[in-house]
């Protein structure tokens, strides 16, 4: 039995992994897949890959591409979710910040440097025509940290996946003042280079199992109710999310990769681009 340590955020996007583990589907092909929830997000997952604490990360595309330009410890083996991630732009419900323009000189709360909440703050600033060099950040590590920060200091704003934060908006903890979709597929699967070299066949088997599940995920009977119960989300929101979410088993294309790299270059988040073939591994 080959052990593979996989990390991802504790969100509904990763329910297919849990189902495959619980139903013994990885075990049936000789794999012991161990899942680690990483509520701190993509920045933390990059650290776990670099320190050999996990072998595989299900991770935000922009965060992985940026990190691999700095520390090429892994390769992206496929797209996991090809639809955009819809980032909600949030402030505290009692905040005087009402419009996107009000955020221009405010601090962004982020999970950590290099995370999606960090990088998408630059994308927001660029799209709004703000000076990206003037952005200021405060690390809050995870969603609960953002709740604590925004309720204590309502001059901050916070970007996070809109369906996971909607219960907080509904309860009046956060107020959403906008939505920012990623201009690229939102999640990819990345594998440590040395692990991939030594275990290519095992990784291929792992991908075949997870891709079989995601291909039919939305059609599994009562899946909407299962997600709503496990992640404490309103059923109507889950149905809307399922309609918008598109899974993928394809490798990220050169065009999609270049879109991410061009954005990172424009925002001066990387200094020089790496070739597609360096960071992307076709299985």
C-alpha positions as CSV (number, residue, x, y, z in Angstrom):
1,X,0.0,0.0,0.0
2,X,1.6,3.3,-1.1
3,X,1.0,6.2,1.2
4,X,0.3,9.6,-0.3
5,X,-0.1,12.7,1.9
6,X,-2.5,15.2,0.4
7,X,-3.4,18.6,1.7
8,X,-6.2,21.0,0.9
9,X,-8.6,23.5,2.4
10,X,-11.5,22.3,4.6
11,X,-14.0,23.4,2.1
12,X,-16.7,21.7,-0.1
13,X,-14.4,21.8,-3.1
14,X,-12.5,18.9,-1.5
15,X,-15.4,16.7,-0.5
16,X,-14.6,14.3,-3.5
17,X,-11.3,13.5,-1.8
18,X,-13.0,12.6,1.5
19,X,-15.6,10.5,-0.3
20,X,-12.9,8.5,-2.1
21,X,-11.1,7.9,1.2
22,X,-14.2,7.0,3.1
23,X,-15.5,4.7,0.4
24,X,-12.1,2.9,0.1
25,X,-11.7,3.8,-3.6
26,X,-8.0,4.8,-3.2
27,X,-7.4,1.7,-1.1
28,X,-8.9,-0.5,-3.9
29,X,-6.0,0.6,-6.1
30,X,-3.3,0.1,-3.5
31,X,-3.1,3.6,-2.2
32,X,-3.2,4.9,1.4
33,X,-4.2,8.5,0.8
34,X,-3.9,10.6,4.0
35,X,-5.7,13.9,4.0
36,X,-4.6,17.0,5.9
37,X,-7.0,20.0,6.2
38,X,-5.2,23.3,5.9
39,X,-7.5,26.1,7.0
40,X,-4.7,28.6,6.6
41,X,-4.9,28.2,2.8
42,X,-2.5,28.0,-0.1
43,X,0.4,29.9,1.5
44,X,0.6,27.3,4.3
45,X,0.3,24.5,1.7
46,X,3.3,25.8,-0.2
47,X,5.3,25.6,3.1
48,X,4.1,22.0,3.7
49,X,5.2,21.0,0.2
50,X,8.6,22.6,0.6
51,X,9.2,21.0,4.0
52,X,8.2,17.5,2.7
53,X,5.3,17.3,5.2
54,X,2.9,16.6,2.4
55,X,3.3,15.1,-1.1
56,X,0.4,16.6,-2.9
57,X,-1.5,19.9,-2.6
58,X,-5.0,20.7,-4.0
59,X,-4.2,24.4,-4.2
60,X,-5.2,27.8,-5.8
61,X,-3.6,28.1,-9.2
62,X,-2.2,31.6,-8.8
63,X,-0.6,30.8,-5.4
64,X,1.0,27.7,-6.7
65,X,2.4,29.3,-9.9
66,X,3.8,32.2,-7.9
67,X,5.4,30.0,-5.3
68,X,7.0,27.7,-7.9
69,X,8.7,30.7,-9.5
70,X,10.4,31.3,-6.2
71,X,10.8,27.7,-5.0
72,X,10.3,25.1,-7.7
73,X,9.8,22.1,-5.3
74,X,6.8,20.7,-7.1
75,X,5.0,20.5,-10.4
76,X,1.4,21.0,-11.4
77,X,0.0,17.8,-12.8
78,X,-3.6,18.8,-13.6
79,X,-6.4,21.3,-13.2
80,X,-8.8,20.2,-10.4
81,X,-11.5,22.9,-10.8
82,X,-11.6,24.7,-14.1
83,X,-14.3,27.3,-13.3
84,X,-13.2,30.5,-11.6
85,X,-13.2,31.0,-7.8
86,X,-15.6,33.7,-6.8
87,X,-14.0,35.7,-4.1
88,X,-16.3,37.7,-1.9
89,X,-15.0,41.1,-0.9
90,X,-16.0,41.5,2.7
91,X,-16.0,44.1,5.5
92,X,-17.4,44.0,9.0
93,X,-21.2,44.5,9.0
94,X,-20.9,47.6,11.1
95,X,-18.1,49.1,9.0
96,X,-18.5,52.5,7.4
97,X,-16.9,51.1,4.3
98,X,-19.7,50.9,1.7
99,X,-18.2,50.8,-1.8
100,X,-15.1,49.3,-3.4
101,X,-13.6,52.7,-3.7
102,X,-13.7,53.0,0.1
103,X,-11.1,50.2,0.4
104,X,-8.4,52.0,-1.6
105,X,-6.4,53.1,1.5
106,X,-7.5,50.4,3.9
107,X,-5.6,47.3,5.0
108,X,-6.4,43.9,3.6
109,X,-6.7,41.0,6.0
110,X,-5.0,38.0,4.5
111,X,-4.5,34.4,5.6
112,X,-0.8,34.6,4.9
113,X,1.7,36.0,2.4
114,X,1.4,34.1,-0.9
115,X,-2.1,33.0,-0.2
116,X,-5.0,33.5,-2.5
117,X,-6.4,36.2,-0.2
118,X,-3.1,38.0,-0.6
119,X,-2.7,37.6,-4.3
120,X,-6.3,38.4,-5.2
121,X,-6.0,41.7,-3.2
122,X,-3.5,42.7,-5.8
123,X,-5.8,41.7,-8.6
124,X,-8.6,43.7,-7.0
125,X,-6.4,46.8,-6.7
126,X,-5.2,46.4,-10.3
127,X,-8.8,46.1,-11.6
128,X,-9.8,49.2,-9.6
129,X,-6.9,51.2,-10.8
130,X,-5.3,51.6,-7.3
131,X,-1.5,51.7,-6.7
132,X,-0.6,48.1,-6.0
133,X,2.7,49.2,-4.4
134,X,0.7,51.0,-1.7
135,X,-1.2,48.0,-0.5
136,X,-1.0,47.1,3.2
137,X,-1.8,43.7,4.7
138,X,-2.4,42.1,8.1
139,X,-2.0,38.4,8.5
140,X,-5.0,36.6,10.1
141,X,-4.1,33.0,9.2
142,X,-7.6,31.6,8.6
143,X,-11.3,32.5,8.3
144,X,-11.9,32.7,12.1
145,X,-8.9,35.0,12.3
146,X,-10.5,37.3,9.7
147,X,-13.8,37.2,11.7
148,X,-11.8,38.3,14.9
149,X,-9.9,41.0,13.1
150,X,-12.8,42.6,11.1
151,X,-15.1,42.6,14.2
152,X,-12.3,44.3,16.3
153,X,-11.1,46.7,13.6
154,X,-13.8,47.5,11.0
155,X,-11.4,49.4,8.8
156,X,-10.0,46.2,7.2
157,X,-11.4,44.2,4.3
158,X,-11.1,40.5,3.5
159,X,-11.3,38.4,0.4
160,X,-12.5,34.8,0.7
161,X,-14.5,32.2,-1.3
162,X,-18.0,33.7,-1.3
163,X,-20.0,30.5,-0.5
164,X,-17.9,29.7,2.6
165,X,-18.4,33.2,3.9
166,X,-22.1,33.5,3.0
167,X,-23.3,32.1,6.4
168,X,-21.2,34.9,8.0
169,X,-22.9,37.4,5.7
170,X,-26.3,36.0,6.4
171,X,-25.6,36.2,10.2
172,X,-24.6,39.8,9.9
173,X,-20.9,39.2,10.8
174,X,-19.6,40.3,7.4
175,X,-21.1,42.5,4.7
176,X,-20.2,41.6,1.1
177,X,-19.6,44.7,-1.0
178,X,-18.4,42.9,-4.2
179,X,-17.3,39.7,-6.0
180,X,-14.0,39.1,-7.8
181,X,-13.8,36.0,-10.0
182,X,-10.4,34.6,-10.8
183,X,-9.3,35.1,-14.5
184,X,-8.1,31.5,-14.6
185,X,-9.1,28.0,-13.4
186,X,-9.2,28.2,-9.6
187,X,-7.7,24.9,-8.3
188,X,-4.8,22.7,-9.5
189,X,-3.2,19.6,-8.1
190,X,0.6,19.9,-7.5
191,X,3.0,17.1,-6.5
192,X,6.5,17.4,-4.9
193,X,9.1,16.8,-7.7
194,X,11.0,14.1,-5.9
195,X,7.9,12.2,-4.9
196,X,6.5,12.4,-8.4
197,X,9.7,11.1,-9.9
198,X,9.7,8.1,-7.6
199,X,5.9,7.4,-7.6
200,X,4.6,8.4,-11.0
201,X,2.4,5.3,-11.3
202,X,0.9,5.9,-7.9
203,X,0.1,9.5,-8.7
204,X,-1.5,8.5,-12.0
205,X,-3.7,6.0,-10.1
206,X,-4.6,8.6,-7.5
207,X,-5.7,11.1,-10.3
208,X,-7.7,8.4,-12.1
209,X,-9.7,7.7,-8.9
210,X,-10.3,11.4,-8.0
211,X,-11.2,12.3,-11.5
212,X,-13.8,9.5,-11.8
213,X,-15.5,10.9,-8.7
214,X,-15.4,14.5,-9.7
215,X,-16.8,13.6,-13.2
216,X,-20.0,12.4,-11.6
217,X,-19.9,14.4,-8.4
218,X,-22.8,16.8,-9.1
219,X,-25.0,13.8,-10.2
220,X,-24.6,11.7,-7.0
221,X,-28.0,11.4,-5.5
222,X,-28.6,14.0,-2.7
223,X,-25.1,15.3,-3.0
224,X,-26.5,18.9,-2.5
225,X,-27.9,17.8,0.9
226,X,-24.7,16.0,1.8
227,X,-22.6,19.1,1.2
228,X,-25.1,21.4,3.0
229,X,-25.0,19.1,6.1
230,X,-21.3,18.5,6.2
231,X,-20.3,22.1,5.6
232,X,-23.2,23.8,7.4
233,X,-24.3,25.7,4.3
234,X,-27.8,26.6,3.1
235,X,-29.1,24.1,0.6
236,X,-30.0,26.8,-1.9
237,X,-26.5,28.1,-1.8
238,X,-25.0,24.6,-2.4
239,X,-27.3,24.1,-5.4
240,X,-26.1,27.4,-6.8
241,X,-22.5,26.4,-6.2
242,X,-22.9,23.1,-7.8
243,X,-24.3,24.7,-11.0
244,X,-21.3,27.1,-11.3
245,X,-18.5,24.6,-10.4
246,X,-16.8,22.8,-13.3
247,X,-14.4,20.0,-12.5
248,X,-11.5,19.0,-14.7
249,X,-9.0,16.2,-15.4
250,X,-7.0,18.1,-17.9
251,X,-3.6,19.6,-17.5
252,X,-3.6,23.4,-17.3
253,X,-3.1,24.8,-20.8
254,X,-0.2,27.0,-21.9
255,X,-2.7,29.8,-22.5
256,X,-4.2,29.5,-19.0
257,X,-0.7,29.3,-17.5
258,X,0.4,32.3,-19.4
259,X,-2.6,34.3,-18.2
260,X,-1.5,33.7,-14.6
261,X,2.1,34.5,-15.3
262,X,1.3,37.7,-17.2
263,X,-0.8,38.9,-14.3
264,X,1.9,38.1,-11.7
265,X,4.5,39.9,-13.9
266,X,2.2,42.9,-14.3
267,X,1.7,43.1,-10.5
268,X,5.4,42.6,-10.0
269,X,4.8,39.5,-7.9
270,X,7.4,37.6,-9.9
271,X,10.5,39.0,-11.6
272,X,10.9,36.7,-14.6
273,X,8.7,34.0,-16.0
274,X,9.5,30.3,-16.0
275,X,8.7,28.1,-19.0
276,X,5.5,26.2,-19.0
277,X,7.4,22.9,-19.2
278,X,9.3,23.6,-16.0
279,X,6.3,23.9,-13.8
280,X,3.7,21.7,-15.6
281,X,4.0,17.9,-15.8
282,X,1.8,16.1,-18.2
283,X,0.9,12.7,-16.7
